[in-house]
Amino acid sequence: TPTPTAAQLLSQQVSSQSTTPVVDTAKKEEEKKPAMIVAPQPIKIIQPAYPESAKKISAEGTVFVEVIVGKDGKVISAKVIKSLNSACDEAAIGAALKAIFKPGTSDGVPIEMKTTIPYRFKP
C-alpha cells in the first residue's frame, strides 16, 4: 500500500476538523447614539387673573399645570398637578391652554412633549 503524502495527511486533518463561525463582537459604527432631546421653550405664557373667590379668602400660592405641547407648539392638554384651590386651578388651566411654545425636539424633529407651567397667585 502506498504511503500517504504530507499534502494528503494535511487535507484529511483539515476536512475532519469542525468549523466554528467567527462572530465580530466589536461595536458597529452605525449603532444609534442616544437621541438629542430639547424641551419645549415658552414663547407666550399668559398670567391668569386672580379669581374673585380667591381674593375673598386671600388665597396665595402656586398652581403647577402639566401641559402636553404639540409639534406645532400649541398646548394640546393641561392638568393641575399641584392645586391651590378650585378657582385658582381653573384660572391656571385656562391660561395654560392659551400658552404658545417652541416645540420640543428629538434630534431636531418637533415632537409632542410634556412640560410644567407654574402659576403664582397672590392678593
SVG drawing of the C-alpha trace seen along z (x, -y; Angstrom):
<svg xmlns="http://www.w3.org/2000/svg" viewBox="-66 -91 71 93">
<polyline fill="none" stroke="black" stroke-width="0.4" points="0.0,0.0 1.3,-3.4 2.3,-5.8 0.1,-9.0 1.9,-12.2 2.1,-15.1 -0.4,-17.0 -2.9,-14.1 -2.5,-14.0 -3.0,-17.7 -6.1,-17.5 -7.6,-14.8 -6.9,-16.8 -8.5,-19.9 -11.6,-18.1 -12.1,-16.3 -12.0,-19.5 -15.3,-21.1 -15.7,-24.7 -16.8,-27.5 -18.3,-30.7 -16.4,-33.9 -18.5,-36.4 -17.4,-40.1 -18.0,-41.4 -16.7,-44.8 -19.3,-47.6 -20.6,-48.7 -20.1,-52.3 -23.7,-52.7 -25.1,-51.9 -27.6,-54.6 -26.5,-57.3 -29.0,-58.5 -31.4,-61.0 -30.7,-64.7 -33.9,-65.8 -34.7,-69.5 -37.6,-70.5 -40.4,-72.9 -39.4,-76.6 -42.1,-79.1 -42.9,-81.8 -46.1,-83.2 -47.3,-82.4 -50.4,-84.2 -50.7,-85.1 -54.3,-84.1 -56.4,-86.7 -56.6,-86.4 -60.1,-84.9 -62.6,-87.0 -63.4,-84.0 -59.6,-83.6 -59.4,-87.3 -62.2,-86.9 -60.1,-84.3 -56.7,-85.9 -55.5,-82.7 -51.8,-82.7 -49.6,-80.1 -48.6,-78.4 -50.6,-76.1 -48.5,-73.7 -50.0,-72.7 -48.6,-69.9 -49.2,-70.5 -48.6,-68.5 -47.1,-70.7 -47.8,-69.6 -45.5,-69.5 -46.8,-73.0 -46.1,-74.5 -49.7,-74.7 -50.9,-73.2 -52.9,-70.0 -54.0,-69.3 -53.4,-70.7 -54.0,-69.2 -53.2,-70.5 -50.5,-68.5 -50.3,-70.8 -53.5,-72.5 -54.1,-75.7 -58.0,-75.9 -60.5,-75.1 -60.9,-78.8 -57.2,-79.3 -56.8,-75.8 -59.5,-76.7 -57.8,-80.0 -54.4,-78.3 -55.8,-75.6 -57.5,-78.3 -54.2,-80.3 -52.1,-77.1 -54.4,-76.2 -53.5,-79.6 -49.8,-79.2 -47.5,-79.1 -44.2,-77.2 -41.3,-76.5 -42.0,-72.7 -39.7,-70.2 -37.5,-68.2 -35.8,-64.9 -32.7,-65.1 -34.1,-68.4 -37.5,-67.0 -40.5,-68.5 -42.3,-66.1 -45.2,-66.2 -43.7,-66.6 -44.8,-67.3 -43.7,-70.3 -44.9,-72.1 -46.0,-75.7 -46.1,-77.2 -48.7,-80.0 -48.2,-82.2 -51.4,-83.6 -51.2,-86.3 -53.7,-89.0"/>
</svg>
